[in-house]
Amino acid sequence: MQSGRFFASGAERVTDGVHTETILSKGKNYKLNLVCIGSGSAQLSFTPASAGSKAAIPCDQSLVQQRITGHGPVRINVDGAKGATGVIAWRVDAV
């Protein structure tokens, strides 16, 4: 379900993780949608940390959504836990 204007997206293997940097307009709100399909879990974090909250991402096909605030360059990191396998898909929409 689309919730806003498409901004960026991608898909990565859990073992590789997601490590992407995007320029988000300062003070504007965005929605990050993540889904992990496989087994185990992954950990979401941001740089700067104030852009969003850390969160556990289960690899059980559950959709995890989070609002993030633009700070200029924002790095989104999702690292698989030890032994986690599968694929992580992500999408950022401007809201």
C-alpha distances in whole Angstrom, upper triangle without the diagonal:
4,6,9,12,12,15,15,14,17,18,21,23,23,27,27,24,22,24,23,24,22,24,22,23,26,24,21,18,15,12,13,10,13,13,17,18,22,24,25,23,23,24,22,24,24,27,28,27,27,23,21,22,23,21,22,19,20,20,19,15,14,11,13,12,15,16,18,21,22,26,26,26,24,24,22,23,22,25,25,28,31,31,27,26,22,20,18,14,13,12,13,11,14,13
4,6,8,8,12,13,13,16,17,21,24,24,28,27,24,21,23,21,22,20,21,19,20,22,22,18,15,12,10,11,10,13,15,18,20,24,26,27,25,24,24,21,23,23,25,26,26,25,22,20,22,23,22,23,20,22,22,21,18,16,13,14,12,14,14,16,19,20,23,24,24,22,23,20,22,22,25,26,29,32,32,28,27,24,21,18,15,13,10,10,8,11,10
4,7,9,11,13,14,17,19,22,25,25,29,28,25,22,23,21,21,19,20,17,18,20,19,15,12,10,8,10,10,14,16,19,21,25,27,28,25,24,23,21,22,21,24,24,24,22,19,18,20,22,21,22,20,22,23,22,19,17,13,14,11,12,12,14,16,17,21,22,22,20,22,19,22,22,25,26,29,33,33,29,28,26,22,19,16,14,11,10,7,8,7
4,6,9,12,13,17,19,23,26,26,29,28,25,22,23,20,20,17,17,14,15,17,16,13,10,8,8,11,11,15,18,21,24,27,29,30,27,25,24,21,22,21,23,23,23,22,18,18,20,22,22,24,22,24,25,25,22,20,16,16,13,13,12,13,14,15,19,19,20,19,20,19,22,22,26,28,30,34,34,31,30,27,24,21,17,14,11,9,5,5,5
4,6,10,12,16,19,22,26,26,29,27,25,21,22,19,18,15,15,13,14,17,16,13,11,9,10,12,13,16,19,22,25,28,31,31,28,26,26,22,23,21,23,23,24,22,19,19,22,24,24,25,24,26,26,27,23,22,18,18,15,15,14,14,15,15,18,18,19,18,20,19,22,23,26,28,31,35,35,31,30,27,24,21,17,14,11,9,5,5,7
4,6,8,12,15,19,22,23,26,24,22,18,19,16,16,13,14,12,14,17,18,14,13,10,10,10,11,14,16,20,22,25,28,28,26,24,23,20,21,20,21,22,23,22,18,18,21,22,22,24,22,24,24,24,21,20,17,17,15,15,14,14,15,15,18,17,17,16,18,16,19,20,24,25,29,32,32,29,27,24,21,18,14,11,8,7,5,6,9
4,7,11,14,17,21,22,25,22,20,16,16,13,12,9,10,9,11,15,16,12,12,9,10,10,11,14,17,20,22,26,28,28,25,23,22,19,19,17,18,19,20,20,16,17,19,21,21,23,21,24,24,25,22,21,18,17,15,15,13,13,13,12,15,14,14,13,14,14,17,18,22,24,27,30,31,28,27,24,20,17,14,11,8,5,5,6,10
4,7,11,14,17,19,21,19,16,13,13,10,10,8,10,10,13,16,18,15,14,11,11,9,11,12,15,17,20,23,25,25,23,20,20,17,17,16,17,18,19,20,16,16,19,20,20,21,19,22,21,23,20,20,17,16,15,15,14,13,15,13,16,15,13,12,12,11,14,15,19,21,24,27,28,25,23,21,17,14,11,8,6,5,7,9,13
4,7,10,14,15,18,16,14,11,12,10,11,10,13,13,17,19,21,18,16,13,11,9,9,10,12,14,16,19,22,22,20,18,18,15,16,16,18,19,20,21,17,17,19,19,18,19,17,19,18,20,17,17,14,14,14,14,15,15,17,16,18,17,16,14,13,11,13,13,17,18,22,25,25,21,20,17,13,11,8,5,4,6,9,12,15
4,7,11,12,15,13,11,8,10,9,12,12,15,16,20,22,24,21,19,16,14,11,11,10,11,12,14,17,19,20,18,16,17,15,16,16,18,20,21,22,19,18,20,19,19,19,16,18,16,18,16,17,15,15,15,16,18,17,19,19,21,20,17,15,14,12,12,12,15,16,20,22,22,19,17,14,10,8,6,6,7,9,12,16,19
4,7,9,12,10,9,8,11,11,14,15,19,19,23,25,26,24,22,18,16,13,12,10,9,10,11,13,16,17,15,14,15,14,17,17,19,22,22,24,21,20,21,19,18,17,14,16,14,16,14,15,14,15,16,17,19,19,22,22,23,23,20,18,15,13,12,11,13,13,17,19,19,15,13,11,7,6,4,6,9,12,15,19,21
4,6,8,7,6,6,9,11,14,16,20,21,25,27,28,26,24,21,19,15,14,11,11,10,11,12,14,15,14,12,14,14,16,17,19,22,22,24,22,20,21,19,18,17,14,15,13,16,14,16,16,16,17,19,21,20,23,23,24,24,21,18,15,13,11,10,11,11,14,16,16,13,11,9,6,5,7,9,12,15,18,22,24
4,5,5,6,8,11,14,17,19,23,24,28,30,31,29,27,24,22,18,16,13,12,9,10,10,12,13,12,11,14,14,17,19,21,24,24,26,24,22,22,20,18,16,14,14,11,14,14,16,17,17,19,21,23,23,26,26,27,27,24,21,18,15,13,10,10,9,12,13,12,10,7,6,4,6,9,12,15,18,22,25,27
4,5,5,8,11,14,18,20,24,25,28,30,30,29,27,23,21,17,16,12,11,8,9,8,9,9,9,8,10,12,15,17,20,22,22,24,22,21,20,17,15,13,11,11,9,12,13,15,15,15,18,19,22,22,25,25,26,27,23,20,17,14,11,8,7,5,9,10,10,7,6,5,5,6,10,12,16,18,22,25,27
4,6,9,12,15,19,21,25,26,30,31,33,31,29,26,24,20,19,16,15,12,12,11,11,11,11,10,12,14,16,18,20,23,23,26,24,23,22,19,18,15,14,14,12,16,17,18,19,19,21,22,25,24,27,28,28,28,25,22,18,16,13,10,8,6,9,9,8,7,6,8,8,10,13,15,19,21,25,28,30
4,7,9,12,15,18,22,24,27,29,30,29,27,24,23,19,18,15,15,13,14,14,14,14,13,11,13,13,15,17,18,21,21,24,22,21,21,18,18,17,15,16,14,18,18,20,20,19,21,22,24,23,25,25,25,25,21,19,15,13,11,9,8,8,11,12,12,11,10,10,9,10,12,14,17,19,23,26,29
4,6,10,13,16,20,21,25,26,27,26,24,21,19,16,15,12,12,11,13,13,14,13,11,8,9,10,11,13,15,18,18,21,19,18,17,15,14,13,12,13,12,16,16,17,17,16,17,18,20,19,22,22,22,22,19,16,13,10,7,5,5,6,10,12,13,10,10,10,9,8,10,11,14,16,20,23,25
4,6,10,12,16,17,21,22,24,22,21,18,16,13,13,10,12,11,14,15,16,16,13,10,10,9,10,11,13,16,16,19,16,15,16,14,14,14,12,15,14,17,16,17,16,15,15,16,17,16,19,18,19,19,16,13,10,7,5,5,7,9,13,15,16,14,13,12,10,8,9,9,11,13,17,19,22
4,7,10,14,15,19,20,22,21,20,18,17,14,15,13,15,15,18,19,20,19,16,13,12,10,10,10,11,13,14,17,15,15,16,14,15,16,15,18,17,21,20,20,19,17,17,17,18,16,18,17,17,16,13,11,7,6,5,7,8,11,15,17,19,17,17,16,14,11,12,11,13,14,17,19,22
4,7,10,12,16,18,20,19,18,15,15,13,14,13,16,16,19,21,22,22,19,15,14,12,11,10,10,13,14,16,14,14,16,16,17,18,17,20,20,23,21,21,19,18,17,16,17,14,16,14,15,14,10,8,6,5,7,9,12,15,18,21,22,20,19,18,15,13,12,10,11,11,15,17,20
4,7,9,13,14,17,16,16,14,15,13,16,16,18,19,23,24,26,25,22,18,17,14,12,10,9,11,13,15,12,14,16,16,18,20,19,22,23,25,24,24,21,19,18,17,16,13,14,12,12,10,6,6,4,6,9,12,15,18,21,24,26,23,23,22,19,16,15,13,13,12,15,15,19
4,6,10,12,14,13,14,12,13,12,15,16,19,21,24,26,28,27,24,20,19,15,14,11,11,12,14,15,12,14,17,18,19,21,21,24,24,27,25,24,21,19,18,16,15,12,12,10,10,8,6,6,6,8,11,14,17,21,24,27,28,26,25,24,21,17,16,13,12,10,12,12,16
4,7,9,12,11,12,11,14,14,17,19,22,24,27,30,31,30,27,24,22,18,16,13,12,12,15,15,12,14,18,19,21,24,23,27,27,30,28,27,24,22,19,17,15,12,11,8,8,5,4,6,9,11,15,18,21,24,27,30,32,29,29,27,24,21,19,16,14,11,13,12,15
4,6,9,7,9,8,11,12,15,18,21,24,27,30,31,30,27,23,21,18,16,13,12,12,14,13,10,12,16,18,20,23,22,26,27,29,27,25,22,20,17,15,12,9,8,4,6,5,6,7,10,11,15,18,21,25,27,31,32,30,30,28,25,21,19,16,13,10,11,9,12
4,6,6,8,9,13,15,18,21,24,27,30,33,35,34,30,27,25,21,19,16,15,14,16,14,11,14,18,21,23,26,26,29,30,32,30,28,25,22,19,17,14,11,8,5,6,6,9,10,13,15,19,22,25,28,31,34,36,33,33,32,28,25,23,19,16,13,12,10,12
4,6,9,11,14,16,20,22,26,28,32,35,36,34,31,27,25,21,19,15,14,12,14,12,10,13,17,20,22,26,26,30,31,33,31,29,26,23,20,17,14,11,7,4,4,5,9,10,14,16,19,22,26,29,31,35,37,34,35,33,30,27,25,21,19,15,15,12,13
4,7,10,13,16,19,22,26,28,32,35,36,34,31,28,25,21,19,16,15,13,15,12,10,13,16,19,22,25,26,29,31,33,31,28,25,22,19,16,12,10,6,5,7,9,12,12,16,17,20,23,26,30,32,35,37,35,35,34,31,27,25,21,19,15,15,12,12
4,7,10,13,17,20,23,26,30,33,34,33,29,27,24,20,19,16,16,15,16,13,11,13,16,19,21,24,24,28,29,31,28,26,23,20,17,14,10,9,6,5,8,10,13,12,16,16,20,22,26,29,31,35,36,33,34,32,29,25,23,19,16,12,11,8,8
4,7,10,13,17,20,23,27,30,31,30,26,24,22,18,17,15,16,15,15,13,10,11,14,17,18,21,21,24,26,27,25,23,19,17,13,10,7,6,5,6,10,12,14,12,15,15,18,20,24,26,29,32,34,31,31,29,26,22,20,16,14,10,9,6,6
4,7,10,13,17,20,23,26,28,27,24,21,19,16,15,13,15,15,15,13,10,10,13,16,16,19,19,22,23,24,22,20,16,14,10,8,6,5,6,7,11,12,13,11,13,13,16,17,21,23,26,30,31,28,28,26,23,19,17,13,10,7,6,4,5
4,6,10,13,17,20,23,25,24,21,19,17,14,14,13,16,16,16,15,11,10,12,14,14,17,16,18,20,20,18,16,12,10,7,6,4,6,9,10,14,15,16,13,14,12,15,16,19,21,24,27,28,25,25,23,20,16,14,10,8,6,5,6,7
4,7,10,13,17,20,21,21,17,15,14,11,12,11,14,15,15,14,11,9,11,12,12,14,12,15,16,18,15,14,10,8,6,5,6,7,10,12,15,16,15,12,12,10,12,12,16,18,20,24,25,21,21,19,16,13,11,7,6,5,7,9,10
4,7,10,13,17,19,18,16,14,14,11,13,14,17,18,18,18,15,12,13,14,12,13,11,13,14,14,12,10,7,6,5,7,9,10,14,16,18,19,18,15,15,12,13,12,16,17,19,23,23,19,19,17,14,10,8,6,5,6,8,11,12
4,7,10,13,15,15,12,11,11,9,12,14,17,19,18,19,16,13,13,13,11,11,8,10,10,11,9,8,6,5,6,9,12,13,16,18,20,21,19,16,15,11,11,10,12,13,16,19,19,16,15,13,10,7,6,4,7,9,12,15,16
4,7,10,12,12,11,10,12,11,15,17,20,22,21,22,19,17,16,15,12,11,8,8,7,8,6,6,5,6,9,12,15,16,20,22,24,25,23,20,18,14,14,11,13,12,15,18,17,14,13,10,8,6,5,7,9,12,15,18,19
4,6,8,9,8,8,11,11,15,18,21,23,22,23,21,19,18,16,13,11,7,7,4,6,6,7,8,9,12,15,18,19,23,24,26,27,24,21,19,15,14,10,11,10,12,15,14,10,9,7,6,4,6,9,12,15,18,22,23
4,7,9,9,11,14,15,19,21,25,27,26,27,25,22,21,19,16,14,10,8,5,6,5,8,10,12,15,18,21,23,26,28,30,30,28,25,22,18,17,14,14,12,14,15,14,10,8,5,5,6,8,12,15,18,21,24,26
4,7,9,11,14,16,20,23,26,28,27,29,27,24,23,21,18,14,11,9,5,6,8,11,13,15,18,21,24,25,29,30,32,32,30,27,24,20,18,15,14,11,12,13,11,8,5,4,7,9,11,15,18,21,24,28,29
4,7,10,13,16,20,23,26,28,27,29,27,25,23,20,17,13,11,8,5,7,9,12,15,15,19,21,25,26,30,31,33,34,31,28,25,21,19,15,13,10,10,11,8,6,5,6,9,11,14,17,21,23,26,30,31
4,7,11,14,17,21,24,26,24,27,25,23,20,17,14,10,9,6,5,8,11,12,15,15,18,20,24,25,28,30,31,32,30,26,23,20,17,13,11,8,7,8,7,4,7,9,11,12,15,17,21,23,26,29,31
4,7,10,14,17,20,23,20,23,22,19,16,13,10,7,5,4,5,8,11,11,13,12,15,17,20,21,24,26,27,29,26,23,20,16,14,10,9,6,6,9,9,6,8,10,11,10,13,15,18,20,23,26,27
4,7,10,14,17,19,17,20,19,16,14,11,9,6,5,6,7,11,12,12,13,11,14,15,18,18,22,23,24,25,23,19,16,13,10,6,5,4,5,9,10,7,10,10,11,9,12,13,16,18,21,24,25
4,7,10,14,16,13,16,15,13,11,7,6,5,6,9,11,14,15,14,14,11,13,13,16,16,19,20,21,23,20,16,14,11,8,5,5,6,7,11,13,11,13,14,14,11,14,13,16,17,20,23,24
4,7,11,13,11,13,12,9,8,5,5,6,7,11,12,15,16,14,13,10,11,10,13,12,15,17,17,19,17,13,11,7,6,4,7,9,11,14,17,14,16,16,14,11,12,11,13,14,17,19,20
4,7,9,7,10,9,7,7,5,7,9,11,14,16,19,19,18,16,13,13,11,13,11,13,15,15,16,14,11,8,6,5,6,9,12,13,17,19,17,19,19,17,14,15,13,15,15,18,19,20
4,6,5,8,6,6,7,7,10,13,14,18,19,22,22,20,18,15,14,12,12,9,11,11,11,13,11,7,6,5,6,9,11,15,17,20,22,20,22,22,19,16,16,14,15,13,16,17,19
3,5,8,7,9,10,10,14,16,17,21,23,26,25,24,22,19,18,15,14,11,11,11,10,11,8,6,5,7,8,12,14,17,19,22,25,23,24,24,22,19,19,17,17,15,18,18,20
4,5,6,8,10,11,15,18,19,23,25,28,27,26,23,20,18,15,14,11,10,10,8,10,8,6,7,9,11,14,16,20,22,25,27,26,27,27,25,21,21,19,19,16,19,18,20
4,5,6,7,8,12,15,17,21,23,26,26,24,22,18,17,13,13,10,11,12,10,13,12,9,9,10,11,13,15,19,20,23,26,24,26,26,24,21,21,18,19,17,19,19,20
4,5,7,10,13,17,19,23,25,27,27,24,22,18,16,13,11,9,8,10,9,12,12,10,11,12,14,16,18,22,23,26,29,27,29,28,26,23,23,19,19,17,18,18,18
4,7,10,13,16,17,21,23,25,25,22,20,16,14,10,9,5,5,7,7,10,10,7,9,9,12,14,17,21,22,26,28,26,27,26,24,20,20,16,16,13,14,14,15
4,7,9,13,14,18,20,22,21,19,17,13,11,7,7,5,7,9,10,13,13,10,10,9,11,13,16,18,20,23,26,23,25,24,22,18,18,15,15,13,14,14,15
4,6,10,12,16,18,20,20,18,16,12,11,8,9,8,10,13,14,17,16,13,12,11,11,12,14,17,18,21,24,21,23,23,21,18,18,16,16,15,17,17,18
4,7,10,13,16,18,19,17,15,12,12,10,12,11,14,16,16,19,17,14,12,10,10,10,11,13,14,18,20,18,20,20,19,16,17,15,17,16,19,20,20
4,6,10,13,15,15,13,12,9,10,9,12,12,16,18,19,21,20,16,15,12,11,9,11,12,12,16,18,16,18,18,17,14,15,14,16,16,18,20,21
4,6,10,12,13,11,12,9,11,12,15,16,19,21,23,25,23,19,17,14,12,9,10,10,10,13,15,13,15,15,15,13,15,14,17,18,20,23,23
4,6,9,10,8,9,7,10,11,15,16,20,22,23,25,23,19,17,13,12,8,9,9,10,13,14,11,12,12,12,9,11,11,14,16,19,21,22
4,5,8,7,9,9,12,14,18,20,23,25,27,28,26,23,21,17,15,11,12,10,10,13,13,10,11,11,11,10,12,14,17,19,21,24,25
4,6,7,10,10,14,17,20,21,25,27,29,30,27,24,21,18,16,12,12,9,10,13,11,8,8,7,8,8,11,13,16,19,22,25,26
4,6,9,11,14,17,21,23,27,29,31,32,30,26,24,20,19,15,16,13,14,16,14,11,11,10,11,11,12,15,18,20,23,26,26
4,6,9,13,16,19,21,25,27,29,30,29,25,23,20,19,15,16,15,16,18,17,13,12,10,10,9,10,12,15,18,20,23,24
4,6,10,13,17,19,23,25,28,29,27,24,22,19,18,15,17,15,16,19,19,15,15,13,12,11,11,12,14,17,18,21,22
4,6,10,13,16,20,22,24,26,25,21,20,17,17,14,17,16,18,21,21,17,17,15,13,11,10,10,11,13,15,18,18
4,7,10,13,17,19,21,23,22,19,18,14,14,12,15,15,17,20,21,17,17,16,14,11,11,9,11,12,14,16,16
4,7,10,13,16,19,21,20,17,16,13,15,13,17,17,19,23,24,20,21,19,17,13,12,10,10,10,11,13,13
4,6,10,13,16,18,17,14,14,12,13,13,17,18,20,24,25,22,23,21,19,15,14,11,11,10,11,12,12
4,7,10,13,15,16,13,14,12,15,16,19,21,23,27,28,25,26,24,22,18,16,13,12,9,10,10,9
4,7,9,12,12,9,11,10,13,15,18,21,23,27,28,25,26,25,22,18,17,13,12,9,10,10,10
4,6,9,11,9,12,12,15,17,21,24,26,29,32,29,29,28,25,22,20,16,15,11,11,10,10
4,6,8,7,11,12,15,18,22,25,27,31,33,30,30,29,26,22,21,17,15,11,12,10,11
4,6,6,10,12,16,19,22,25,28,31,33,31,31,30,28,24,23,19,18,14,15,13,15
4,6,10,13,16,19,22,26,29,32,34,31,32,31,28,24,23,19,18,14,15,14,16
4,7,10,13,17,19,23,26,29,31,28,29,28,25,22,21,17,16,14,16,15,18
4,6,10,13,16,20,22,25,28,25,26,25,22,19,18,15,14,12,14,14,16
4,6,10,13,16,19,22,24,22,22,22,19,16,16,13,13,12,15,16,19
4,7,10,13,16,19,21,19,19,19,16,13,12,10,11,10,14,15,18
4,6,10,13,16,18,16,16,16,14,11,12,11,13,13,17,19,21
4,7,10,13,15,12,13,13,11,8,10,10,13,14,18,20,22
4,7,9,11,10,11,12,11,10,13,13,16,18,21,24,26
4,6,8,6,8,9,10,9,13,14,18,20,23,26,28
4,6,5,9,11,13,13,16,17,21,23,26,29,30
4,6,9,12,14,15,19,20,24,26,30,32,34
4,6,10,13,15,18,21,24,27,30,33,35
4,7,10,11,15,17,21,23,27,30,31
4,7,9,13,16,20,23,26,30,31
4,7,10,13,17,20,24,27,29
4,7,10,14,17,20,24,26
4,7,10,14,17,20,22
4,7,11,14,17,19
4,7,10,14,16
4,7,10,13
4,7,9
4,6
4
